[in-house]
């Protein structure tokens, strides 16, 4: 085996007696854990470790800390900014076997889970209780990965993001210490909020090994609709009016005409190639009916047509399954290329400006681009098809992403609403955070003085800002 990191051989030798066949250096397994859904080149680790307990995670980190060997935590591998890639080699720490649901407390609306539990599995277990975990990023991601990247998704406009739905964590620090942050209480004024510090830290400050998550009641009734608009600006203006009117929408998603074309090509749908909104309301039958009627009237004021409602569970599920295939549907356009996915988030009053600017920019740069977004909270995604071997097209794609990030910041927003920083957004951290980047570096140094946790992610190098 050819190692990438010089400290890896000694760390692997030290870990072998602890893990046995749960530590692998096989080329096939390393390649599997070095792949990603996005456009980044493969980055195989030197070895893949499969711990099954918090104590094993702690032992792995103690050895890697002693040898100065990088450790990159991995969940389902569905992230789009390369968070889980071991770009400096070392150990890929797969948490897939730490997948137990440890406790469900229906009376307190919370559950305690290990990080490898996926959101779909948790919801299957909760079905008989009348409860659900609502955060839905689309991919069947692991809850640990969702917490580490501060994930959100289609339901965030009503139920919030992972930041709002994690009460407490168990975390292993870089030197192997195990700490607990937060509790099952719904609020606390005791000490620094280390739970929120770890959520969104992308595995650079500690490894999450247990989570206490907030649960919500399953809605008594659900109603979903699709409607189309003459232009993206009309659809976005309808979204802004919907949110400002106080309608309790559970999901409200924008698809531009190129995204619709991708769905038609990938899934055989027959939507007219025009901008669409997908919406959903949760509540009582009477409440959902009133909200649906109010939305229909409001959408009509913005020129919505072909509004199609359904309250059938299977049809609602099919609608959101189609929406969740956006990454792959984008791939049906310009076959043979890769998809660079990026996202920004702006104040909702500036959303129309940001979305139309993104469309204009893609046309100007002659790029195939789709737009889809959780626009109820000002967040949207662009999927750009790119041939990695075409230097001119690669340069145009990078011009697009840089200009979109600059626009988001100019409009009072952020360069990423939910994808996270990973590899792809590092270049914009100083521009967005200024001197706060130095504070972030101080936190990183305090908790990970040897820099072994997911190196090369989140923070720019000292000479880059």
Secondary structure, 3 states (H helix, E strand, C coil): CCCCCCCHHHHHHHHHHHHHHHEECCHHHHHHCCCCCCCCCCCCCCEEECCCCHHHHHHHHHHHHHHCCCEEEECCCCCCCCCCCCCCCCEEEECCCCCCEEEEEHHHCEEEECCCCEHHHHHHHHHHHCEECCCCCCCCCEHHHHHHCCCCCCCHHHHCCHHHHEEEEEEECCCCCEEEEECCCCCCCCCCCHHHHHCCCCCCCCEEEEEEEECEECCCEEEEEEEECCCHHHHHHHHHHHHHCCCCEEEEEEECHHHHHHHHHHHCCCCCCCCEEEEEEEECHHHHHHHHHHHHHHHHHCCCEEEEEECCHHHHHHHHHHHHCHHHHHHCCCCCCEEEEEEEECCHHHHHHHHHHHHHHHHHCCCCEEEEECHHHCEEEEEEEECCCCHHHHHHHHHHHHHHHHHHHHCCCECCCCCCCCCCCHHHHHHHHCCHHHHHHHHHHHHCCCCCECCCCCCCCHHHC
